[in-house]
């Protein structure tokens, strides 16, 4: 059985990918279709969608890192002996 954190990560990743696919399909149907090539505006919109997807996944990754961080993992700065000796 998968851990709770892993299931949350999978659900969020799949939701982000489905959102991206939906946006790409929407752009394709709006700026192209019927056997014709996509317009220049459609290409620009696709580039914006890809950049937005990258920024979205970055924000989601940072948010998940904070939400799913357990103090027992030893990832806290207070648990680091080097950080304590430097103070």
C-alpha angles and dihedrals in degrees: 000000000000122000120253093248092052092051091051091051092049094048093048093047094048091047091051092049092048089050090051092049091049091051092048092049090048092051091046093051093045100045101028141009137113090083095300129122120259116265124244090255089055091053091052090049090052091052090050090049092051092049089047090051091053092049091046093053091047091053092045091050092051092046092050091048090057097040097046097040109120118201088222091065092076093236094124119108091229091065093056110100092202091056091051094050092049093058 
